[in-house]
């Protein structure tokens, strides 16, 4: 039997849609009932590598961290053999309509809403053809990712049609967690989610949006089951990922899934070499994407609109002005830590996942690109915050997050005028007890593995370090 990916790439249009049913085991239906989405297995929004450089030629610095699993190596070999026999995969840019048809087949729906998303989809597909060096398994992941995003877009449009009144609700004073990854953002996201007054974007609903059902119904929902399986596969592909970035089906997830529906998001260019998409994406007005972001949250939170949203995504910094246009009363928490202690971990995450998509990766090139990207993003934060109301921001340093996080949250709540109830304190404390630092292992990498040194990182991040008075941490090894 041919692989699902091969069916999309090689079969006629009428047959290409069939692969989606195999991947998702879905049946057409409503967004809250029978739809079983194609979850995005893999993908990291931590950094992009927008370079046309053929990294597989740089044998002296090729990344040797995450080992490709044997079944994936077998799959890649088999698909390459088929290609040598003339069974070459179809071009992504020739398959745009097939992707749309496949998503319609999965969901039983047909209205994608505002067609502007197709501009980004078209640019992305062309970039995959012209610039990326995808392995066969990488191609299959791209197929699943794009079809899953389009399927989610369809279900959102159907949800708004089913209950248009949800769009009339208001989202008031949401909390956005910003900052470098590995600075305590994930812990803060989980902790703030323990407050009954708050609501977070759960992983399973981020990828398959719909009105949030009562908690006791989640385990029976096909979408929740799909999320559990997707995360199991993700951690199988990269066992170190759990120590780097904890994700659970019922836990909070970043906003990337919502922005991906507009095909204007960092995730697409973090896993593959698509510089033309990156260049196009950076020039886009993000207001429509954030307007959709807001309206998806209204749909998900419609059963409890009175609860305050807590959201997290480092990329929000880049579009802070647009976020404030859509959420004018938003509250921002920016976390801080010495970049020298977190950048190597980020580099290893990016190279690990990118190696699944494109094979060998030049670790030193990754280090250089990650250094520049994150330093520039932190400088953007300084610039955009100067134009905003300072009362809408609260700075939280890593030492406070790991020292007494509940007390730190109490000070943050006081700054914004929120009440931290006894119930919230107790549940936050319980979560800390159940999830001690290092519970899921440690992640150790040295800067030198990625062509970096403490002095180089400190120099490039000097503006950020000085502006926010970030303490330097000692030690030559990153352990997070």
C-alpha positions as a LaTeX table, in Angstrom:
\begin{tabular}{lrrr}
\hline
Residue & $x$ (\AA) & $y$ (\AA) & $z$ (\AA) \\
\hline
Unk1 & 0.00 & 0.00 & 0.00 \\
Unk2 & 1.34 & 3.40 & $-0.90$ \\
Unk3 & 1.91 & 5.93 & 1.84 \\
Unk4 & $-0.75$ & 8.61 & 2.46 \\
Unk5 & 1.75 & 11.25 & 1.39 \\
Unk6 & 2.40 & 9.49 & $-1.89$ \\
Unk7 & $-1.31$ & 9.36 & $-2.63$ \\
Unk8 & $-1.60$ & 13.12 & $-2.41$ \\
Unk9 & 1.53 & 13.78 & $-4.41$ \\
Unk10 & 1.16 & 11.25 & $-7.22$ \\
Unk11 & $-2.53$ & 10.49 & $-7.68$ \\
Unk12 & $-5.07$ & 12.39 & $-9.79$ \\
Unk13 & $-7.01$ & 15.16 & $-8.12$ \\
Unk14 & $-10.00$ & 12.95 & $-7.41$ \\
Unk15 & $-7.79$ & 10.50 & $-5.50$ \\
Unk16 & $-5.40$ & 12.90 & $-3.78$ \\
Unk17 & $-7.95$ & 13.72 & $-1.14$ \\
Unk18 & $-8.14$ & 10.14 & 0.06 \\
Unk19 & $-4.86$ & 10.35 & 1.94 \\
Unk20 & $-6.37$ & 12.70 & 4.46 \\
Unk21 & $-8.84$ & 10.11 & 5.66 \\
Unk22 & $-6.02$ & 7.66 & 6.21 \\
Unk23 & $-3.97$ & 10.17 & 8.17 \\
Unk24 & $-6.82$ & 11.41 & 10.32 \\
Unk25 & $-9.29$ & 8.50 & 10.24 \\
Unk26 & $-11.91$ & 11.18 & 10.02 \\
Unk27 & $-15.53$ & 11.39 & 9.07 \\
Unk28 & $-17.29$ & 14.49 & 7.80 \\
Unk29 & $-19.24$ & 16.17 & 10.54 \\
Unk30 & $-19.68$ & 19.16 & 12.76 \\
Unk31 & $-16.84$ & 20.96 & 14.44 \\
Unk32 & $-17.78$ & 19.77 & 17.91 \\
Unk33 & $-18.63$ & 16.21 & 17.03 \\
Unk34 & $-17.16$ & 13.91 & 14.43 \\
Unk35 & $-14.32$ & 15.97 & 12.95 \\
Unk36 & $-10.96$ & 14.35 & 13.67 \\
Unk37 & $-8.31$ & 16.83 & 12.60 \\
Unk38 & $-4.87$ & 16.26 & 11.18 \\
Unk39 & $-2.74$ & 17.55 & 14.00 \\
Unk40 & 0.53 & 19.23 & 13.25 \\
Unk41 & 3.07 & 16.61 & 14.28 \\
Unk42 & 6.25 & 18.52 & 14.87 \\
Unk43 & 7.01 & 22.05 & 13.98 \\
Unk44 & 8.63 & 24.67 & 16.10 \\
Unk45 & 8.15 & 28.38 & 16.00 \\
Unk46 & 11.35 & 29.05 & 17.89 \\
Unk47 & 13.40 & 30.25 & 14.98 \\
Unk48 & 13.64 & 30.51 & 11.25 \\
Unk49 & 16.54 & 29.68 & 9.04 \\
Unk50 & 15.87 & 31.76 & 5.96 \\
Unk51 & 18.91 & 30.79 & 3.95 \\
Unk52 & 19.32 & 29.14 & 0.57 \\
Unk53 & 22.62 & 27.61 & 1.72 \\
Unk54 & 22.75 & 23.83 & 1.20 \\
Unk55 & 23.51 & 22.87 & 4.78 \\
Unk56 & 24.10 & 19.24 & 3.94 \\
Unk57 & 27.43 & 20.17 & 2.38 \\
Unk58 & 28.84 & 21.53 & 5.63 \\
Unk59 & 30.01 & 18.21 & 7.03 \\
Unk60 & 32.29 & 19.85 & 9.58 \\
Unk61 & 29.42 & 21.34 & 11.56 \\
Unk62 & 26.48 & 19.09 & 10.70 \\
Unk63 & 24.14 & 18.66 & 13.65 \\
Unk64 & 24.54 & 15.26 & 15.29 \\
Unk65 & 22.03 & 15.66 & 18.13 \\
Unk66 & 18.64 & 14.12 & 17.44 \\
Unk67 & 18.98 & 10.75 & 15.73 \\
Unk68 & 16.43 & 9.97 & 13.04 \\
Unk69 & 14.29 & 6.99 & 14.02 \\
Unk70 & 14.77 & 3.78 & 12.04 \\
Unk71 & 11.21 & 3.70 & 10.57 \\
Unk72 & 11.73 & 7.22 & 9.25 \\
Unk73 & 15.06 & 6.29 & 7.68 \\
Unk74 & 13.39 & 3.29 & 6.02 \\
Unk75 & 10.55 & 5.49 & 4.77 \\
Unk76 & 12.97 & 8.05 & 3.34 \\
Unk77 & 14.99 & 5.35 & 1.59 \\
Unk78 & 11.91 & 3.69 & 0.11 \\
Unk79 & 10.51 & 6.95 & $-1.20$ \\
Unk80 & 13.83 & 7.90 & $-2.75$ \\
Unk81 & 13.96 & 4.52 & $-4.50$ \\
Unk82 & 10.50 & 5.14 & $-5.92$ \\
Unk83 & 11.68 & 8.53 & $-7.10$ \\
Unk84 & 14.61 & 6.91 & $-8.88$ \\
Unk85 & 12.10 & 4.67 & $-10.69$ \\
Unk86 & 10.24 & 7.68 & $-12.02$ \\
Unk87 & 7.70 & 8.09 & $-9.23$ \\
Unk88 & 8.81 & 11.60 & $-8.40$ \\
Unk89 & 6.47 & 13.58 & $-6.12$ \\
Unk90 & 4.31 & 16.32 & $-7.56$ \\
Unk91 & 5.30 & 19.94 & $-7.10$ \\
Unk92 & 3.73 & 21.62 & $-4.08$ \\
Unk93 & 2.83 & 24.65 & $-6.18$ \\
Unk94 & 0.79 & 22.42 & $-8.50$ \\
Unk95 & $-1.15$ & 20.97 & $-5.56$ \\
Unk96 & $-2.77$ & 24.08 & $-4.08$ \\
Unk97 & $-6.29$ & 23.03 & $-5.07$ \\
Unk98 & $-5.63$ & 19.48 & $-3.93$ \\
Unk99 & $-4.82$ & 20.75 & $-0.44$ \\
Unk100 & $-8.07$ & 22.70 & $-0.35$ \\
Unk101 & $-10.04$ & 19.71 & $-1.62$ \\
Unk102 & $-8.40$ & 17.44 & 0.94 \\
Unk103 & $-9.39$ & 19.73 & 3.82 \\
Unk104 & $-12.96$ & 19.83 & 2.53 \\
Unk105 & $-12.98$ & 16.04 & 2.37 \\
Unk106 & $-11.77$ & 15.76 & 5.97 \\
Unk107 & $-14.34$ & 18.12 & 7.41 \\
Unk108 & $-17.32$ & 17.86 & 5.08 \\
Unk109 & $-17.16$ & 21.66 & 4.86 \\
Unk110 & $-16.35$ & 24.02 & 1.99 \\
Unk111 & $-16.26$ & 27.66 & 3.17 \\
Unk112 & $-12.73$ & 28.89 & 3.87 \\
Unk113 & $-13.84$ & 32.48 & 4.50 \\
Unk114 & $-11.71$ & 35.43 & 3.41 \\
Unk115 & $-9.63$ & 34.22 & 0.46 \\
Unk116 & $-6.58$ & 36.34 & 1.29 \\
Unk117 & $-5.03$ & 33.37 & 3.07 \\
Unk118 & $-4.41$ & 31.81 & $-0.35$ \\
Unk119 & $-1.77$ & 34.45 & $-1.13$ \\
Unk120 & 0.40 & 33.18 & 1.70 \\
Unk121 & $-0.37$ & 29.55 & 0.92 \\
Unk122 & 0.68 & 30.07 & $-2.70$ \\
Unk123 & 3.95 & 31.79 & $-1.76$ \\
Unk124 & 4.72 & 29.05 & 0.77 \\
Unk125 & 4.08 & 26.19 & $-1.65$ \\
Unk126 & 6.29 & 27.80 & $-4.29$ \\
Unk127 & 9.05 & 28.26 & $-1.71$ \\
Unk128 & 8.91 & 24.59 & $-0.74$ \\
Unk129 & 9.49 & 23.70 & $-4.40$ \\
Unk130 & 12.15 & 26.28 & $-5.21$ \\
Unk131 & 14.15 & 26.55 & $-1.99$ \\
Unk132 & 13.57 & 23.74 & 0.50 \\
Unk133 & 15.48 & 20.44 & 0.49 \\
Unk134 & 12.81 & 18.31 & 2.09 \\
Unk135 & 13.34 & 14.65 & 2.87 \\
Unk136 & 10.45 & 12.33 & 1.92 \\
Unk137 & 9.40 & 12.29 & 5.58 \\
Unk138 & 9.69 & 16.08 & 5.67 \\
Unk139 & 7.36 & 16.26 & 2.68 \\
Unk140 & 4.83 & 14.05 & 4.46 \\
Unk141 & 4.97 & 16.33 & 7.51 \\
Unk142 & 4.37 & 19.37 & 5.31 \\
Unk143 & 1.39 & 17.64 & 3.69 \\
Unk144 & $-0.16$ & 16.89 & 7.07 \\
Unk145 & 0.61 & 20.34 & 8.44 \\
Unk146 & $-0.96$ & 22.32 & 5.60 \\
Unk147 & $-4.01$ & 20.08 & 5.34 \\
Unk148 & $-4.49$ & 20.30 & 9.10 \\
Unk149 & $-4.30$ & 24.10 & 9.08 \\
Unk150 & $-6.82$ & 24.33 & 6.24 \\
Unk151 & $-9.14$ & 21.89 & 8.01 \\
Unk152 & $-9.00$ & 24.00 & 11.16 \\
Unk153 & $-9.79$ & 27.09 & 9.12 \\
Unk154 & $-12.90$ & 25.42 & 7.71 \\
Unk155 & $-14.18$ & 24.38 & 11.13 \\
Unk156 & $-13.71$ & 27.89 & 12.50 \\
Unk157 & $-15.75$ & 29.39 & 9.67 \\
Unk158 & $-18.46$ & 26.80 & 10.32 \\
Unk159 & $-18.42$ & 27.62 & 14.03 \\
Unk160 & $-19.00$ & 31.30 & 13.39 \\
Unk161 & $-21.88$ & 30.48 & 11.06 \\
Unk162 & $-23.44$ & 28.12 & 13.59 \\
Unk163 & $-23.40$ & 30.72 & 16.36 \\
Unk164 & $-22.69$ & 34.19 & 14.91 \\
Unk165 & $-23.49$ & 35.78 & 18.28 \\
Unk166 & $-20.10$ & 34.66 & 19.62 \\
Unk167 & $-18.49$ & 37.38 & 17.52 \\
Unk168 & $-20.41$ & 40.02 & 19.47 \\
Unk169 & $-18.74$ & 39.08 & 22.76 \\
Unk170 & $-15.79$ & 41.07 & 24.07 \\
Unk171 & $-12.35$ & 39.93 & 25.11 \\
Unk172 & $-11.30$ & 42.23 & 27.92 \\
Unk173 & $-7.82$ & 42.73 & 29.34 \\
Unk174 & $-6.19$ & 39.54 & 28.06 \\
Unk175 & $-2.73$ & 38.71 & 29.37 \\
Unk176 & $-0.01$ & 38.15 & 26.76 \\
Unk177 & 3.19 & 36.43 & 27.91 \\
Unk178 & 6.17 & 37.61 & 25.87 \\
Unk179 & 9.90 & 37.04 & 26.03 \\
Unk180 & 12.66 & 34.72 & 24.96 \\
Unk181 & 11.75 & 31.04 & 25.13 \\
Unk182 & 13.31 & 29.18 & 28.08 \\
Unk183 & 12.89 & 32.23 & 30.32 \\
Unk184 & 9.96 & 30.86 & 32.30 \\
Unk185 & 7.22 & 31.62 & 29.79 \\
Unk186 & 5.86 & 28.07 & 29.69 \\
Unk187 & 5.81 & 27.75 & 33.48 \\
Unk188 & 4.02 & 31.09 & 33.78 \\
Unk189 & 1.50 & 29.99 & 31.16 \\
Unk190 & 0.71 & 26.79 & 33.05 \\
Unk191 & 0.59 & 28.60 & 36.40 \\
Unk192 & $-1.72$ & 31.37 & 35.24 \\
Unk193 & $-3.94$ & 28.68 & 33.77 \\
Unk194 & $-4.51$ & 27.36 & 37.31 \\
Unk195 & $-6.44$ & 30.52 & 38.21 \\
Unk196 & $-10.17$ & 29.80 & 37.77 \\
Unk197 & $-10.60$ & 33.41 & 36.64 \\
Unk198 & $-8.40$ & 32.73 & 33.61 \\
Unk199 & $-8.67$ & 30.61 & 30.50 \\
Unk200 & $-5.85$ & 29.44 & 28.24 \\
Unk201 & $-5.61$ & 28.17 & 24.69 \\
Unk202 & $-5.38$ & 24.42 & 25.22 \\
Unk203 & $-3.24$ & 22.46 & 22.77 \\
Unk204 & $-6.11$ & 20.37 & 21.44 \\
Unk205 & $-8.37$ & 23.38 & 20.86 \\
Unk206 & $-5.58$ & 25.44 & 19.34 \\
Unk207 & $-5.18$ & 22.89 & 16.55 \\
Unk208 & $-8.88$ & 22.00 & 16.26 \\
Unk209 & $-10.84$ & 25.08 & 17.38 \\
Unk210 & $-14.43$ & 24.97 & 18.55 \\
Unk211 & $-16.42$ & 25.99 & 21.62 \\
Unk212 & $-14.68$ & 24.53 & 24.67 \\
Unk213 & $-16.81$ & 21.67 & 26.04 \\
Unk214 & $-17.08$ & 20.84 & 29.77 \\
Unk215 & $-13.86$ & 19.33 & 31.12 \\
Unk216 & $-15.40$ & 15.93 & 31.83 \\
Unk217 & $-16.16$ & 15.51 & 28.11 \\
Unk218 & $-12.65$ & 16.12 & 26.75 \\
Unk219 & $-11.27$ & 12.57 & 26.88 \\
Unk220 & $-14.16$ & 11.28 & 24.75 \\
Unk221 & $-13.74$ & 13.98 & 22.09 \\
Unk222 & $-12.03$ & 12.70 & 18.90 \\
Unk223 & $-10.13$ & 15.98 & 18.65 \\
Unk224 & $-8.67$ & 15.51 & 22.13 \\
Unk225 & $-7.72$ & 11.92 & 21.35 \\
Unk226 & $-6.04$ & 13.15 & 18.19 \\
Unk227 & $-4.02$ & 15.69 & 20.18 \\
Unk228 & $-2.85$ & 13.02 & 22.62 \\
Unk229 & $-1.66$ & 10.85 & 19.73 \\
Unk230 & 0.02 & 13.80 & 18.01 \\
Unk231 & 2.01 & 14.68 & 21.12 \\
Unk232 & 2.96 & 11.05 & 21.65 \\
Unk233 & 4.34 & 10.98 & 18.12 \\
Unk234 & 6.12 & 14.30 & 18.63 \\
Unk235 & 7.91 & 13.08 & 21.73 \\
Unk236 & 8.76 & 9.82 & 19.98 \\
Unk237 & 10.41 & 11.78 & 17.19 \\
Unk238 & 12.33 & 13.94 & 19.67 \\
Unk239 & 12.56 & 12.53 & 23.23 \\
Unk240 & 14.43 & 15.66 & 24.38 \\
Unk241 & 11.54 & 17.92 & 23.43 \\
Unk242 & 9.64 & 17.31 & 26.68 \\
Unk243 & 12.53 & 18.79 & 28.65 \\
Unk244 & 12.75 & 21.79 & 26.32 \\
Unk245 & 9.10 & 22.69 & 25.85 \\
Unk246 & 6.42 & 20.86 & 27.82 \\
Unk247 & 3.16 & 20.33 & 25.97 \\
Unk248 & 0.10 & 18.35 & 27.01 \\
Unk249 & $-3.19$ & 17.91 & 25.18 \\
Unk250 & $-5.11$ & 19.66 & 27.96 \\
Unk251 & $-2.39$ & 22.20 & 28.73 \\
Unk252 & $-1.79$ & 25.68 & 27.30 \\
Unk253 & $-0.29$ & 26.08 & 23.85 \\
Unk254 & 1.16 & 29.02 & 21.96 \\
Unk255 & $-0.90$ & 31.12 & 19.57 \\
Unk256 & 0.95 & 29.91 & 16.48 \\
Unk257 & $-1.87$ & 27.58 & 15.44 \\
Unk258 & $-4.32$ & 30.48 & 15.19 \\
Unk259 & $-1.99$ & 32.70 & 13.16 \\
Unk260 & $-1.11$ & 29.82 & 10.86 \\
Unk261 & $-4.70$ & 29.84 & 9.61 \\
Unk262 & $-3.88$ & 33.10 & 7.81 \\
Unk263 & $-0.60$ & 31.62 & 6.49 \\
Unk264 & 1.29 & 34.50 & 8.05 \\
Unk265 & 3.26 & 32.87 & 10.83 \\
Unk266 & 6.82 & 32.01 & 11.83 \\
Unk267 & 6.19 & 28.29 & 12.13 \\
Unk268 & 6.27 & 27.61 & 8.41 \\
Unk269 & 9.76 & 28.97 & 7.89 \\
Unk270 & 11.19 & 27.53 & 11.09 \\
Unk271 & 11.30 & 23.97 & 9.78 \\
Unk272 & 12.38 & 24.41 & 6.17 \\
Unk273 & 14.44 & 26.73 & 4.01 \\
Unk274 & 11.82 & 29.05 & 2.51 \\
Unk275 & 13.43 & 32.53 & 2.40 \\
Unk276 & 11.04 & 33.89 & $-0.24$ \\
Unk277 & 8.13 & 33.10 & 2.08 \\
Unk278 & 9.97 & 34.74 & 4.97 \\
Unk279 & 10.57 & 37.87 & 2.91 \\
Unk280 & 6.92 & 37.98 & 1.84 \\
Unk281 & 5.59 & 37.26 & 5.33 \\
Unk282 & 7.64 & 40.01 & 6.96 \\
Unk283 & 6.04 & 42.60 & 4.68 \\
Unk284 & 2.44 & 41.65 & 5.44 \\
Unk285 & 0.05 & 43.70 & 7.54 \\
Unk286 & $-0.72$ & 41.42 & 10.47 \\
Unk287 & $-3.96$ & 43.15 & 11.44 \\
Unk288 & $-6.23$ & 40.68 & 9.56 \\
Unk289 & $-4.39$ & 37.74 & 11.11 \\
Unk290 & $-4.83$ & 39.14 & 14.62 \\
Unk291 & $-8.46$ & 39.99 & 13.98 \\
Unk292 & $-8.99$ & 36.34 & 13.10 \\
Unk293 & $-6.94$ & 35.37 & 16.17 \\
Unk294 & $-9.35$ & 37.36 & 18.35 \\
Unk295 & $-12.46$ & 35.90 & 16.74 \\
Unk296 & $-11.19$ & 32.33 & 17.08 \\
Unk297 & $-10.67$ & 32.98 & 20.80 \\
Unk298 & $-14.25$ & 34.25 & 20.99 \\
Unk299 & $-15.43$ & 30.96 & 19.49 \\
Unk300 & $-13.33$ & 28.76 & 21.77 \\
Unk301 & $-14.19$ & 30.75 & 24.90 \\
Unk302 & $-17.86$ & 31.22 & 24.09 \\
Unk303 & $-19.07$ & 28.92 & 26.92 \\
Unk304 & $-17.22$ & 31.10 & 29.49 \\
Unk305 & $-16.69$ & 34.57 & 27.96 \\
Unk306 & $-16.27$ & 36.16 & 31.39 \\
Unk307 & $-12.95$ & 34.41 & 32.02 \\
Unk308 & $-9.77$ & 36.33 & 31.24 \\
Unk309 & $-7.59$ & 35.00 & 28.43 \\
Unk310 & $-3.91$ & 34.19 & 29.08 \\
Unk311 & $-1.92$ & 33.81 & 25.85 \\
Unk312 & 1.72 & 33.16 & 24.97 \\
Unk313 & 3.85 & 33.46 & 21.85 \\
Unk314 & 7.26 & 35.13 & 21.44 \\
Unk315 & 6.39 & 36.26 & 17.91 \\
Unk316 & 3.71 & 38.61 & 19.27 \\
Unk317 & 6.57 & 41.02 & 20.00 \\
Unk318 & 7.18 & 41.60 & 16.31 \\
Unk319 & 3.56 & 42.68 & 15.76 \\
Unk320 & 3.00 & 44.37 & 19.11 \\
Unk321 & 1.42 & 47.42 & 17.47 \\
Unk322 & $-1.14$ & 45.26 & 15.68 \\
Unk323 & $-1.84$ & 43.26 & 18.83 \\
Unk324 & $-2.64$ & 46.53 & 20.61 \\
Unk325 & $-4.95$ & 47.59 & 17.79 \\
Unk326 & $-6.98$ & 44.40 & 18.18 \\
Unk327 & $-6.63$ & 44.16 & 21.97 \\
Unk328 & $-6.29$ & 47.80 & 23.10 \\
Unk329 & $-6.54$ & 46.98 & 26.83 \\
Unk330 & $-4.18$ & 43.99 & 26.75 \\
Unk331 & $-1.74$ & 43.33 & 29.59 \\
Unk332 & 1.76 & 42.18 & 28.67 \\
Unk333 & 4.16 & 40.17 & 30.82 \\
Unk334 & 7.68 & 40.07 & 29.42 \\
Unk335 & 10.02 & 37.52 & 30.96 \\
Unk336 & 13.79 & 38.00 & 31.02 \\
Unk337 & 16.87 & 35.82 & 31.37 \\
Unk338 & 20.49 & 35.88 & 30.25 \\
Unk339 & 20.26 & 34.85 & 26.55 \\
Unk340 & 23.55 & 33.02 & 26.89 \\
Unk341 & 21.83 & 30.40 & 29.03 \\
Unk342 & 18.93 & 29.79 & 26.67 \\
Unk343 & 20.17 & 30.31 & 23.11 \\
Unk344 & 22.06 & 26.98 & 22.84 \\
Unk345 & 18.91 & 25.11 & 23.87 \\
Unk346 & 16.92 & 26.97 & 21.22 \\
Unk347 & 19.55 & 26.15 & 18.62 \\
Unk348 & 19.37 & 22.46 & 19.44 \\
Unk349 & 15.57 & 22.51 & 19.20 \\
Unk350 & 15.62 & 24.18 & 15.79 \\
Unk351 & 18.35 & 21.96 & 14.38 \\
Unk352 & 16.67 & 18.84 & 15.72 \\
Unk353 & 13.33 & 19.49 & 14.11 \\
Unk354 & 14.82 & 20.93 & 10.97 \\
Unk355 & 16.86 & 17.75 & 10.49 \\
Unk356 & 13.58 & 15.81 & 10.26 \\
Unk357 & 12.39 & 18.08 & 7.47 \\
Unk358 & 15.57 & 18.64 & 5.50 \\
Unk359 & 18.20 & 16.19 & 6.69 \\
Unk360 & 21.63 & 17.47 & 7.70 \\
Unk361 & 21.76 & 20.92 & 9.26 \\
Unk362 & 24.78 & 23.17 & 9.75 \\
Unk363 & 24.77 & 23.78 & 13.50 \\
Unk364 & 27.05 & 26.83 & 13.29 \\
Unk365 & 24.78 & 28.43 & 10.72 \\
Unk366 & 21.85 & 27.81 & 13.03 \\
Unk367 & 23.71 & 29.47 & 15.89 \\
Unk368 & 24.49 & 32.56 & 13.83 \\
Unk369 & 20.93 & 32.92 & 12.58 \\
Unk370 & 19.31 & 32.32 & 15.96 \\
Unk371 & 21.62 & 34.85 & 17.59 \\
Unk372 & 20.69 & 37.55 & 15.11 \\
Unk373 & 16.99 & 36.74 & 15.05 \\
Unk374 & 16.42 & 36.80 & 18.81 \\
Unk375 & 18.67 & 39.80 & 19.46 \\
Unk376 & 16.78 & 41.74 & 16.79 \\
Unk377 & 13.45 & 40.65 & 18.26 \\
Unk378 & 14.42 & 41.87 & 21.73 \\
Unk379 & 15.45 & 45.22 & 20.23 \\
Unk380 & 12.09 & 45.36 & 18.50 \\
Unk381 & 10.43 & 44.85 & 21.89 \\
Unk382 & 12.27 & 47.87 & 23.27 \\
Unk383 & 11.28 & 50.02 & 20.30 \\
Unk384 & 7.62 & 49.03 & 20.22 \\
Unk385 & 7.20 & 49.31 & 23.99 \\
Unk386 & 8.40 & 52.91 & 23.88 \\
Unk387 & 5.38 & 53.76 & 21.72 \\
Unk388 & 2.93 & 52.01 & 24.07 \\
Unk389 & 1.46 & 52.71 & 27.50 \\
Unk390 & 4.05 & 51.49 & 30.04 \\
Unk391 & 1.29 & 50.61 & 32.52 \\
Unk392 & 0.26 & 47.78 & 30.19 \\
Unk393 & 3.60 & 46.01 & 30.67 \\
Unk394 & 5.18 & 44.09 & 33.53 \\
Unk395 & 8.74 & 42.75 & 33.47 \\
Unk396 & 9.41 & 39.44 & 35.18 \\
Unk397 & 12.94 & 38.14 & 35.62 \\
Unk398 & 13.85 & 34.46 & 35.60 \\
Unk399 & 15.19 & 34.54 & 39.14 \\
Unk400 & 11.70 & 35.50 & 40.35 \\
Unk401 & 10.02 & 32.81 & 38.28 \\
Unk402 & 12.18 & 30.04 & 39.77 \\
Unk403 & 12.42 & 31.62 & 43.22 \\
Unk404 & 8.83 & 32.19 & 44.34 \\
Unk405 & 6.61 & 32.14 & 41.25 \\
Unk406 & 3.31 & 32.53 & 43.12 \\
Unk407 & 4.61 & 35.64 & 44.88 \\
Unk408 & 5.85 & 36.94 & 41.52 \\
Unk409 & 2.41 & 36.40 & 40.03 \\
Unk410 & 0.89 & 38.20 & 43.01 \\
Unk411 & 3.02 & 41.27 & 42.28 \\
Unk412 & 2.13 & 41.09 & 38.63 \\
Unk413 & $-1.59$ & 40.86 & 39.46 \\
Unk414 & $-1.26$ & 43.85 & 41.76 \\
Unk415 & 0.37 & 45.85 & 38.97 \\
Unk416 & $-2.56$ & 45.17 & 36.64 \\
Unk417 & $-5.23$ & 45.48 & 39.33 \\
Unk418 & $-6.24$ & 41.81 & 39.27 \\
Unk419 & $-7.23$ & 39.79 & 42.32 \\
Unk420 & $-5.32$ & 36.61 & 43.13 \\
Unk421 & $-7.80$ & 34.45 & 44.98 \\
Unk422 & $-6.93$ & 31.90 & 47.65 \\
Unk423 & $-8.15$ & 29.17 & 45.31 \\
Unk424 & $-5.81$ & 30.37 & 42.58 \\
Unk425 & $-2.86$ & 30.48 & 44.98 \\
Unk426 & $-3.56$ & 26.97 & 46.22 \\
Unk427 & $-3.92$ & 25.52 & 42.73 \\
Unk428 & $-0.76$ & 27.27 & 41.54 \\
Unk429 & 1.15 & 25.92 & 44.52 \\
Unk430 & $-0.16$ & 22.42 & 43.84 \\
Unk431 & 0.98 & 22.64 & 40.21 \\
Unk432 & 4.48 & 23.68 & 41.30 \\
Unk433 & 4.64 & 20.73 & 43.71 \\
Unk434 & 3.55 & 18.31 & 41.01 \\
Unk435 & 5.87 & 19.78 & 38.37 \\
Unk436 & 9.27 & 20.48 & 39.93 \\
Unk437 & 12.01 & 21.90 & 37.74 \\
Unk438 & 13.74 & 19.07 & 35.91 \\
Unk439 & 10.79 & 16.69 & 36.19 \\
Unk440 & 10.99 & 15.94 & 32.47 \\
Unk441 & 14.78 & 15.84 & 32.33 \\
Unk442 & 17.39 & 18.45 & 31.58 \\
Unk443 & 18.57 & 19.70 & 28.24 \\
Unk444 & 22.30 & 20.37 & 28.05 \\
Unk445 & 24.16 & 21.97 & 25.18 \\
Unk446 & 27.21 & 24.17 & 25.02 \\
Unk447 & 27.36 & 27.38 & 22.96 \\
Unk448 & 30.41 & 26.07 & 21.13 \\
Unk449 & 28.32 & 23.35 & 19.49 \\
Unk450 & 26.61 & 26.12 & 17.56 \\
Unk451 & 29.62 & 28.33 & 16.95 \\
Unk452 & 28.75 & 30.67 & 19.81 \\
Unk453 & 30.58 & 31.98 & 22.87 \\
Unk454 & 29.39 & 33.80 & 25.98 \\
Unk455 & 31.20 & 36.96 & 24.88 \\
Unk456 & 29.66 & 36.92 & 21.39 \\
Unk457 & 26.15 & 36.44 & 22.79 \\
Unk458 & 26.60 & 39.11 & 25.45 \\
Unk459 & 27.87 & 41.59 & 22.88 \\
Unk460 & 25.00 & 41.03 & 20.43 \\
Unk461 & 22.39 & 41.16 & 23.21 \\
Unk462 & 24.03 & 44.11 & 24.97 \\
Unk463 & 21.18 & 46.51 & 24.16 \\
Unk464 & 18.65 & 44.09 & 25.60 \\
Unk465 & 20.76 & 43.23 & 28.65 \\
Unk466 & 21.36 & 46.89 & 29.50 \\
Unk467 & 17.83 & 48.13 & 28.85 \\
Unk468 & 16.10 & 45.52 & 31.02 \\
Unk469 & 18.99 & 45.14 & 33.48 \\
Unk470 & 19.18 & 41.41 & 32.89 \\
Unk471 & 21.65 & 39.59 & 35.12 \\
Unk472 & 24.39 & 37.53 & 33.48 \\
Unk473 & 24.57 & 33.91 & 34.63 \\
Unk474 & 27.81 & 32.03 & 35.13 \\
Unk475 & 28.64 & 28.65 & 33.69 \\
Unk476 & 29.67 & 27.44 & 30.27 \\
Unk477 & 26.92 & 24.88 & 29.73 \\
Unk478 & 23.26 & 25.48 & 29.04 \\
Unk479 & 21.10 & 23.30 & 31.25 \\
Unk480 & 17.41 & 24.07 & 31.03 \\
\hline
\end{tabular}
